[in-house]
């Protein structure tokens, strides 16, 4: 990874006005593009140390809502790549203008942004109405991009000129090999850290399971920081909880080595009910049984794989943890083997990120169809190796 110099002319520019460069999906895209032989620059917020390996990084400074709006307007004009890949809906209008001037455009609609706004406290009143209008505009414009990427079948747009499904499966190259549980029972959470994603449910569960420890990785939402700090100051369980903050994916998932379980205690929101948290696939790949709340698709996945339990609240989650490290160890071992088995099933085909890279390579005019097939064959072999 390096800062891009003025003379560099990458094949692909990945642009984000809102995501940090440590974002996991951004890292997966970069890894796949590198495997396909494409040079990549990333324009996003964050630290140079958190940028993807083998990609140039041009950091932008976060300046609040107004600053993000300005970034959405100017970032596409600063990009040097032959193909622009946008990760945020507010970038799409300016990127569409840029594409009309000779660049190719790939839009990654990796979330249902309209549904996601239901989980944002600020998205009420005039601000919420404006955000929803903007999201609808972005969805409409994304249909006519050279490549429209969605993370799940339900994610809009339902149809586009060139629509590609790239599910949020893990990139195994960013994960450690599965390992035996360590001597101390320890749970892991990786993702955005906020109340609606189960922050305080996880903390309460650890309070009620005194033999367990917990690692939390991810940025803490501003509105929840004061309550988290108060819990850390007042709860005796805080000595068993480590809040690491944002970390690049490879560093974050090293904490899975020796862990016992993955937590996904999300609250019920329209966006969460319709999606499967990507962290569940990553927990499975690391051999971690999962505790999930009864979010519809997440619960179906965990129960269908017999790789964990559905818990209604923090009290039930704590009871499950206590059982797994006590008299229910036999059940725990069965769930762990089932998690690994499910991961092997999920990764038996070509990586969706390598299919994305092949599609971008076509847009970048990088070689013939036969070369793309060779890239796909090699990527598939690497994907299946584990």
N, C-alpha and C positions, 0 to 999 in steps of 0.2 A: 504494500500500500504506500502511496506517495501523494503529495500535493501535485496537482496537474500544472504543468508549466504552460506558458502562453503559446508555445509552439506545438504542443501536443494536439493531435487530431484524432480523437477516439472514434471507434465505430458507433458506440452507444453512449448516450447521456441519460442517466437516471436522475429524475428531478423530484424533489419533495419540498413543499413549503411548510409542512407540519410535522413530518416524521423525523426522528433523530436518526443519524447515520448508523446507530447500533440496532435499528429495527431488524427483526429476524427475517421477514419476507424480503426486505431489501438485500440482505446478505445472501439469501438463497438464490435470488435472481442473479446477483453478481457472480456467485460460484458457478452457476450453470452457464452463463455467458462466457466466462473464462474457459470452461471446459470445451465450449464450442469454438474457441479460438478468436473470440471477439475482444477488442480492447474497450474498456469501460471507464467513464468518469461519473462521479456522483456529486451532485449539488444538493446539499441538505444541511440541516443543523447538526451540531454535535462536535465531538473531539476527534482529532486525527487518530488517536490511539484506538478508537472504536470503529473506524472505517473498515470495510471489507478488504481482505487480502486480495492482491492482484488488481485492485481498482484504484484509479486516481481519485482524490477527494478534494473538492473545492467547497470549504465551509461557508455557510451563510449565517449571519447573526440574527438570533431571535429578537424581535422588537414588538411583541404583543400582537393584537389583532390587526392594527393598522399596518404594522410591519409585514405581517403575513400576507395581507392583501396586496401590498406593493411587490412582495416577492413573487406572488402568483402571476403578476403582470410582467415582471422583467426576467424571471429565470429562464423561460424558453428562449429568449433572445440571447442569453449568455451561453447557452449550450453549444458545444462544438461538434457533437456527434452527428452522424448521418441519420441515426434513429433516435428519437426522443421517447423516453419511457416515463410517464407521469404516474405518481403514486397518490396524488391528492386530487379531489374533484375540482378545487378552485383553480388548478393549473390548466384545466382543459381548454377554456376559451382562448387564452393566449397561445397555447401550444397548437391549437387548430390553425390560428393565423400563421404561426411559424411553419407549420406543415404545408400551407398553401404556397410558401416561398421556397419550397424545394426539399424540405426535410420529411422523413417518414415518421409517423406517430403511432406509438403503442400506448394504450390507456389501460392501467391496471385498476379495475373496479373491484377491489378485494373485500369490500364490505357493502352491505345495504345501507347506504348513508342516510336515507330517509328514516329507516327503522332505528338506526343508531342514534339519531337526534332525540328519540324518546328517552334515552338514558342520560341525557345531558341536562343538568339543572339550568344552564344558561339559555337553553333553546326554548324559551317561553316568550310570549308576547311578541312585540315587533321584531326582536332579534331572531326568535324562532321562526317566524313567518318568512323573514328574509333568508334564513339559512335553508329552509325547505324549498323555497323558490330557486335558490342557487343550486341545491342538490338535484332538483328536477331538470334544470338547464344542463347540468353536467352530464346526467344520464342521457339526455337527448343528444347532446353533442358527441358523446362517446360512441354512439351507434355508427358514426361515419368515420371513425378512426381507421387507419390501415390495419390495426390489430386491436381488438377489444378483449381484454383478459378479465375473467371473473373467477372468484375463489370458490364459488359453489353454484349449483344449478339455479338456486332461488335468487341469486344476486342480480339485480338489474344492470344493464338492459337484457330482457329476455331474448332479444334478437338483435343482430348487428351484422354489418357487412362481412366481418371476419372475426367471429367470436370463438375464443379458446378458453376452455375450463382448465384452470391451474389450481388444484386443491391445495389447501394449506397443510400438506404432508411435510414432515421434516426432511431436511437434507442430512442424510446420515453422515456426511463428511464433517458436519458441524457438531456432531454428538459423540460422546465417549462410548466405548464398548460397554455393554451391559456388565454389571459387576454384582457380586454378592452383597447383601445388606451388611452394613457395618455393625460394630458391637453396640452402638447406641441408636435406638429407634429415632429416625429423623425423617420429617416430611419436607417436601419441596413445593414451592409455588414459583412459577416464572410467568410474567406477563405484566400488563398494566395493573397498578396497585391502587384500588379504590374500594369504597364501601360496596358498590354494586357488583364488584368482582369478588366479593367475599372476604375483604380484608379483616373486618372485625369478627366475622364468623370464624375465620382461621385462628385468630388470636384467642378467642374464647375456647375453641376446641383444645388448643394447647394448654390453656389454663386447667382444663378438666382432664387432661391426660399427662400427668406430671412426669412420667418417664420419657416423654417425647420431646424432641427439639424440632425447630422449624427454621428453614431458610426461605426468605422472601426476596425475589429478584425482580426489579422493575421500577419504573418511575412512580412515585407516590403522587396521587392527585392533590393539587393545591388545597382543595376544600377539605381534605381528610388529614392533612399534616398535623394540625393542632390536636385533633382527637388522638391520633397515633402517638404523638409526643406525650400526651397526658397518660395514655396507657403504659407507655414505656417507663414513665416516672413512678407510676403507682402500683403496677402489677409485679408480683414476685416472679411471674412466669417470663418476664422480659429478659431475664438472664439466659433463657433457653431459646430465644428468638433472635435471629440475625436478619436485619433489614439491609440489604446490600445496595439498593438503588439500581440505576440502570447499568447494564453490563452488555458488551457484545455477545452474540449467541454462543460462540465457542466457549467463552469464559463462563457464561451463566450455566451452561449445561455440564460443565466439569463438576458442578456441585451435585449432580445426580449420582456420581460415583459414591457408593456406600450408602446412599439414601434408601429409605424403605418404601415411601409412598409419594404419589403426586396428588396435590389438592386442586380442585376446581369447584369451589363453593359459590358459584355465581348466583345472583338474584335473578328472578324471572322478569325479563324485559322482552319486548318484541324482537329485538335484534338477537339476543341470546337464545331465545326459544327456537329461532329459525336456523341457527348456525351450530356448528360443532367447534368448540374451542380447539385451536391447533395444538395447544399444549397437551391435550389428551393423547394425540398421536405421538408426541415427543416423549411423554411419560412412558407409553407402551414400548417405544423403541429402546428406552433405557432400562426396561424391565421393572418399571414401577407400577404396582397396582394403583388404581385411582379411586378417590372418594369424590363424588360429584353430587350436586343438588339435583332435584328432579327436572332440570332443564331438558326439554323433550328429546332432542336429537343426541345430546351428550349422554343422557341416561340410557337411551336405546343402544348406543355404541358400547358403553361400559357393561351393561347387563348382557347384551348380545354376545360380547366377547368373553363373558364370565371373568372379567379382569378387574373387578373391584365392586364397590357398593354404592347405592344411591342413598343419601342421607338427607333428612328433611331440614335439619338445623344443626347448630354447633354441638348441642348435647349428643345427638346421634352420631355425629362425626367423631366426637371424643370417645364415645363408647366403642365405635369400630376400631379406632386406633388402639385403645387399651386391649381389645380382644386380639388384634393382630400381633401385639408384642407379648401376649400372655397365652390364655388357654385356646385361642383361635389361631395359633401359629400354623397349624395344618391348612386351614382355609387360606391364610395369607400366602403360603407357598404355592397353593393351587392358582390363586389369582396372579401371582407373579409369572408363573409359567405361561398362563393364558395371555398375559400382556405381551410377552415375547412372541408367542405364536401369532397373535393378531397383527403385530408389527410386520412379521414376515409375510403374512398374507397381503397386507396393504402395499408392501414394497416389492411384490412379485413381478410387477410390470415396469415399464420405463418411467423414470422420474418425470412428473408433470413439468418440473422446471427445465428439464432438458428439451421437452417439446416446446416450451416457451422460447428457449434459446434458439432452437432450429427455426421457429417462425420469425424471430428477430433477425437471424442471419439471412433469411430470404429477403427481408426488407432492406437489409444493409448491402444486398447484392454480393454476398460473400460466397462465391463458388457455386457449383452445380448441384443439381438434385442428388447426384450420387455422393457428393461430399457430405451433404446433410444427412444422408442415410448412414454413412460411416460414423459421423459424429454421434448419431442416435444409437448405433450399435455399441460403440465404445462406452457411452454414458450409461446405457442399460446394463452392461456388464459390471460397471463400477457400482451402480445402484443396487444390483442384486448380490454383490460379493458378500455383503454382511448378512 
